[in-house]
Amino acid sequence: MALHNATEIANWFIAKAAESGDHLTHLKVQKLLYYAEAWTEVITGNELFGEQMQAWAHGPVVPEVFHEFKTYGWNTLPVPQEQEVPKVAEGVVDVLNQVYDAYGELPAKTLEAMTHKDEPWIAARGDIAPEARCEAVIPKVKIKEYFEKKYSEQ
């Protein structure tokens, strides 16, 4: 069972970035959502959010979050009001903080390139051209399996 919805977690990351004077773009928040879902599933055994991710040309995307923020294009996303930032369970906050510490300082395009090397995104896209539109779902079970294997090898 999912703990939150993806827009709540996106707002959490946007607020977290703002605390340190940073701003997030739509591209970057989508990649943080991908890694947050992966890490939460591996560390806690639970889904972070119920929405599915799709294998879009620029990497994994949660369509509901895309539609929430699409009016901002490539610009930075607005910092949510305090009441829009979700209260997140202590164990989940720890995971989200770890994800932000690991990926938060990386440029969005670097994160995009990293996701393009991950098997779940590659497999979901299949033989679709690199810039072609794709709405194929990246199965969460495949994300979890991939990251469990990846972390067990380190």
C-alpha positions as a Markdown table, in Angstrom:
| # | Residue | x | y | z |
|---|---|---|---|---|
| 1 | Met | 0.0 | 0.0 | 0.0 |
| 2 | Ala | 1.3 | 3.4 | -1.0 |
| 3 | Leu | 2.2 | 5.8 | 1.8 |
| 4 | His | 1.6 | 9.1 | -0.1 |
| 5 | Asn | 0.7 | 10.5 | -3.5 |
| 6 | Ala | 3.4 | 11.5 | -5.9 |
| 7 | Thr | 2.5 | 15.2 | -5.9 |
| 8 | Glu | 2.9 | 15.3 | -2.1 |
| 9 | Ile | 6.4 | 13.9 | -2.5 |
| 10 | Ala | 7.2 | 16.3 | -5.3 |
| 11 | Asn | 6.2 | 19.2 | -3.0 |
| 12 | Trp | 8.3 | 17.7 | -0.2 |
| 13 | Phe | 11.4 | 17.7 | -2.5 |
| 14 | Ile | 10.6 | 21.3 | -3.7 |
| 15 | Ala | 10.3 | 22.5 | -0.1 |
| 16 | Lys | 13.5 | 20.6 | 0.9 |
| 17 | Ala | 15.5 | 22.3 | -1.9 |
| 18 | Ala | 14.1 | 25.7 | -1.0 |
| 19 | Glu | 15.4 | 25.2 | 2.6 |
| 20 | Ser | 18.9 | 25.3 | 1.3 |
| 21 | Gly | 18.2 | 28.1 | -1.2 |
| 22 | Asp | 18.0 | 25.8 | -4.2 |
| 23 | His | 15.2 | 25.4 | -6.8 |
| 24 | Leu | 14.0 | 22.4 | -8.6 |
| 25 | Thr | 12.8 | 22.0 | -12.2 |
| 26 | His | 10.2 | 19.7 | -13.3 |
| 27 | Leu | 12.8 | 17.4 | -14.9 |
| 28 | Lys | 14.7 | 17.1 | -11.7 |
| 29 | Val | 11.8 | 16.5 | -9.4 |
| 30 | Gln | 10.7 | 13.7 | -11.7 |
| 31 | Lys | 14.0 | 12.0 | -11.3 |
| 32 | Leu | 14.0 | 12.5 | -7.6 |
| 33 | Leu | 10.6 | 10.8 | -7.5 |
| 34 | Tyr | 12.0 | 7.8 | -9.4 |
| 35 | Tyr | 14.9 | 7.4 | -7.0 |
| 36 | Ala | 12.7 | 8.0 | -3.9 |
| 37 | Glu | 10.3 | 5.3 | -5.0 |
| 38 | Ala | 13.2 | 2.9 | -5.7 |
| 39 | Trp | 14.9 | 3.6 | -2.3 |
| 40 | Thr | 11.7 | 3.5 | -0.3 |
| 41 | Glu | 10.7 | 0.1 | -1.8 |
| 42 | Val | 14.2 | -1.3 | -1.2 |
| 43 | Ile | 14.6 | 0.1 | 2.3 |
| 44 | Thr | 11.1 | -0.2 | 3.7 |
| 45 | Gly | 9.5 | -2.7 | 1.5 |
| 46 | Asn | 6.6 | -0.3 | 0.8 |
| 47 | Glu | 5.6 | 1.8 | -2.2 |
| 48 | Leu | 6.2 | 5.5 | -1.6 |
| 49 | Phe | 3.3 | 6.6 | -3.8 |
| 50 | Gly | 0.6 | 4.8 | -5.7 |
| 51 | Glu | 1.0 | 6.4 | -9.1 |
| 52 | Gln | 2.8 | 4.6 | -11.9 |
| 53 | Met | 5.9 | 5.9 | -13.7 |
| 54 | Gln | 6.2 | 5.9 | -17.4 |
| 55 | Ala | 9.3 | 5.6 | -19.6 |
| 56 | Trp | 9.3 | 9.0 | -21.3 |
| 57 | Ala | 12.1 | 10.3 | -23.5 |
| 58 | His | 13.7 | 12.3 | -20.7 |
| 59 | Gly | 13.5 | 9.4 | -18.2 |
| 60 | Pro | 10.9 | 8.2 | -15.8 |
| 61 | Val | 7.9 | 10.4 | -15.3 |
| 62 | Val | 4.9 | 10.3 | -13.0 |
| 63 | Pro | 2.2 | 11.6 | -15.4 |
| 64 | Glu | 0.0 | 13.1 | -12.6 |
| 65 | Val | 3.0 | 15.2 | -11.4 |
| 66 | Phe | 3.8 | 16.2 | -15.0 |
| 67 | His | 0.2 | 17.5 | -15.4 |
| 68 | Glu | 0.3 | 19.3 | -12.0 |
| 69 | Phe | 3.5 | 21.3 | -13.0 |
| 70 | Lys | 3.5 | 21.4 | -16.8 |
| 71 | Thr | 2.6 | 25.1 | -16.9 |
| 72 | Tyr | 6.1 | 25.8 | -15.6 |
| 73 | Gly | 7.9 | 24.2 | -18.5 |
| 74 | Trp | 11.6 | 24.2 | -18.0 |
| 75 | Asn | 11.5 | 26.9 | -15.3 |
| 76 | Thr | 11.9 | 26.3 | -11.6 |
| 77 | Leu | 8.9 | 25.1 | -9.7 |
| 78 | Pro | 7.2 | 27.3 | -7.1 |
| 79 | Val | 7.9 | 26.6 | -3.5 |
| 80 | Pro | 4.7 | 25.1 | -2.0 |
| 81 | Gln | 2.9 | 26.8 | 0.8 |
| 82 | Glu | 3.5 | 25.2 | 4.2 |
| 83 | Gln | 0.1 | 23.5 | 4.2 |
| 84 | Glu | 1.0 | 21.9 | 0.8 |
| 85 | Val | 4.1 | 20.1 | 2.2 |
| 86 | Pro | 3.1 | 16.7 | 3.4 |
| 87 | Lys | 3.8 | 15.3 | 6.8 |
| 88 | Val | 5.9 | 12.3 | 6.1 |
| 89 | Ala | 6.4 | 9.4 | 8.5 |
| 90 | Glu | 9.8 | 9.4 | 10.3 |
| 91 | Gly | 11.2 | 6.3 | 8.4 |
| 92 | Val | 10.1 | 7.8 | 5.1 |
| 93 | Val | 11.6 | 11.2 | 5.9 |
| 94 | Asp | 14.9 | 9.4 | 6.5 |
| 95 | Val | 14.8 | 7.8 | 3.1 |
| 96 | Leu | 13.8 | 11.0 | 1.3 |
| 97 | Asn | 16.6 | 12.9 | 3.0 |
| 98 | Gln | 19.0 | 10.2 | 1.9 |
| 99 | Val | 17.7 | 10.5 | -1.7 |
| 100 | Tyr | 18.1 | 14.2 | -1.6 |
| 101 | Asp | 21.6 | 14.0 | -0.1 |
| 102 | Ala | 22.6 | 11.5 | -2.8 |
| 103 | Tyr | 21.0 | 13.2 | -5.9 |
| 104 | Gly | 19.9 | 16.7 | -4.9 |
| 105 | Glu | 23.1 | 18.5 | -6.0 |
| 106 | Leu | 23.3 | 16.7 | -9.3 |
| 107 | Pro | 22.1 | 18.6 | -12.4 |
| 108 | Ala | 18.8 | 17.4 | -13.9 |
| 109 | Lys | 20.4 | 16.4 | -17.1 |
| 110 | Thr | 22.9 | 14.2 | -15.2 |
| 111 | Leu | 20.0 | 12.5 | -13.4 |
| 112 | Glu | 18.3 | 12.0 | -16.7 |
| 113 | Ala | 21.4 | 10.4 | -18.2 |
| 114 | Met | 21.7 | 8.1 | -15.1 |
| 115 | Thr | 18.1 | 6.9 | -15.4 |
| 116 | His | 18.7 | 6.2 | -19.1 |
| 117 | Lys | 21.3 | 3.6 | -17.9 |
| 118 | Asp | 18.8 | 1.8 | -15.6 |
| 119 | Glu | 17.3 | -1.5 | -16.8 |
| 120 | Pro | 13.7 | -0.7 | -15.8 |
| 121 | Trp | 13.6 | 2.4 | -18.0 |
| 122 | Ile | 15.4 | 0.7 | -20.9 |
| 123 | Ala | 13.2 | -2.4 | -20.8 |
| 124 | Ala | 10.0 | -0.3 | -20.6 |
| 125 | Arg | 11.0 | 1.7 | -23.7 |
| 126 | Gly | 12.0 | -1.4 | -25.7 |
| 127 | Asp | 13.0 | -0.5 | -29.2 |
| 128 | Ile | 11.3 | 2.9 | -29.2 |
| 129 | Ala | 13.5 | 5.7 | -30.7 |
| 130 | Pro | 15.4 | 7.8 | -28.0 |
| 131 | Glu | 13.3 | 10.9 | -28.5 |
| 132 | Ala | 10.0 | 9.2 | -29.4 |
| 133 | Arg | 6.9 | 9.6 | -27.2 |
| 134 | Cys | 6.4 | 6.6 | -24.9 |
| 135 | Glu | 3.8 | 6.0 | -22.2 |
| 136 | Ala | 4.9 | 2.5 | -21.3 |
| 137 | Val | 4.7 | 1.9 | -17.6 |
| 138 | Ile | 7.8 | 1.1 | -15.7 |
| 139 | Pro | 6.7 | -1.7 | -13.4 |
| 140 | Lys | 7.5 | -0.9 | -9.8 |
| 141 | Val | 8.4 | -4.6 | -9.2 |
| 142 | Lys | 11.1 | -4.2 | -11.8 |
| 143 | Ile | 12.4 | -1.0 | -10.2 |
| 144 | Lys | 12.6 | -2.7 | -6.8 |
| 145 | Glu | 14.3 | -5.8 | -8.3 |
| 146 | Tyr | 16.8 | -3.7 | -10.2 |
| 147 | Phe | 17.8 | -1.5 | -7.2 |
| 148 | Glu | 17.9 | -4.5 | -4.8 |
| 149 | Lys | 20.4 | -6.1 | -7.2 |
| 150 | Lys | 22.3 | -2.9 | -7.7 |
| 151 | Tyr | 22.7 | -2.2 | -4.0 |
| 152 | Ser | 23.6 | -5.8 | -3.2 |
| 153 | Glu | 26.5 | -5.6 | -5.6 |
| 154 | Gln | 28.1 | -2.7 | -3.8 |
